[in-house]
Amino acid sequence: MGMTIAEKIIARAAGVEEVKPGQIHTVELDYLMSNDGTTHLTIDMYNNKLKNPRIADKDKIVFIVDHNIPAENPKTAAVHKKMREFARENGIKFFEGNGVCHQIMFEKFC
């Protein structure tokens, strides 16, 4: 039997002809999307836990605010602000109020 669509995608991203269930592969990502649900935690880890933080390829990163918009409280507003500032400082694509994150990724980057 041939590979499933998921296996074909992983094989392409891993640069191999075939993958099978149970295998582990390192893949080259086309894009990495992060939304307002957890991006602030990633930014905190980047700034406070990594010894030599660097962004390997800013052009492959997309931040999207779509879960809690408009901000319903000061804590959420601070999360959005942190995302905006980090994206601006690092040249990361940033979307806010433009729609659902998965739809934005599909329409603009796939």
C-alpha positions in Angstrom: 0.0 0.0 0.0 1.2 3.5 -0.7 1.8 6.3 1.8 -1.0 8.4 3.3 -1.1 12.1 2.5 0.4 12.8 5.9 3.3 10.3 5.3 3.9 12.0 1.9 4.1 15.4 3.5 6.5 14.2 6.1 8.7 12.3 3.6 8.9 15.5 1.4 9.8 17.6 4.4 12.4 15.1 5.6 13.9 14.7 2.2 13.4 10.9 2.1 11.5 8.8 -0.4 9.3 7.0 2.1 8.3 7.1 5.8 6.5 4.5 7.9 4.6 4.6 11.2 6.9 4.5 14.2 9.8 6.2 12.4 11.2 9.5 13.6 12.4 12.1 11.1 13.8 15.6 11.3 11.9 17.8 8.9 12.4 21.2 7.2 9.4 23.4 8.0 7.7 25.5 5.4 6.2 27.8 8.1 5.7 27.9 11.9 2.5 29.5 13.1 2.0 30.6 16.7 -1.2 32.1 18.1 -2.1 34.2 21.1 -2.8 31.1 23.1 0.8 30.2 23.8 3.1 32.5 22.0 3.8 34.6 25.1 5.1 31.5 26.8 7.5 30.8 23.9 8.7 34.4 23.9 9.4 34.2 27.7 11.3 31.0 27.2 13.3 32.5 24.3 14.2 35.6 26.4 14.8 33.9 29.7 15.8 30.3 29.3 17.9 30.0 26.2 21.6 30.6 26.5 22.2 32.0 23.0 18.7 32.7 21.5 18.5 33.3 17.8 15.8 33.0 15.2 17.0 30.7 12.4 14.7 32.0 9.7 12.2 34.8 10.6 10.6 34.5 7.2 9.1 31.1 8.2 7.5 32.4 11.4 3.9 33.8 11.5 2.3 35.2 14.7 -1.5 35.4 14.7 -3.8 36.9 17.3 -7.2 35.3 16.9 -8.3 33.5 20.0 -9.0 36.4 22.4 -9.6 39.5 20.3 -10.4 42.1 21.3 -8.5 41.5 24.6 -11.1 41.0 27.4 -8.8 42.0 30.2 -5.4 43.6 31.0 -3.6 40.2 31.1 -4.7 39.3 27.6 -3.8 42.8 26.4 -0.3 42.3 27.8 0.0 39.0 25.9 -1.0 40.8 22.6 1.5 43.6 23.3 4.3 41.1 24.0 3.6 39.4 20.7 3.4 42.6 18.7 6.7 43.9 20.1 8.6 40.6 19.6 7.3 40.3 16.1 8.3 43.9 15.3 11.8 43.6 16.9 12.5 40.4 15.0 10.8 41.0 11.6 8.2 38.3 12.1 4.9 38.3 10.1 2.1 39.4 12.4 -1.7 39.3 12.0 -4.2 40.6 14.4 -8.0 40.6 13.8 -7.6 39.2 10.3 -9.4 35.9 10.9 -8.9 32.4 12.3 -5.2 31.4 12.4 -5.6 28.2 10.5 -7.5 29.9 7.7 -4.9 32.7 7.5 -2.2 30.1 7.1 -4.1 28.2 4.5 -5.0 31.3 2.4 -1.7 33.2 2.6 1.0 30.6 3.1 -0.1 27.2 1.7 
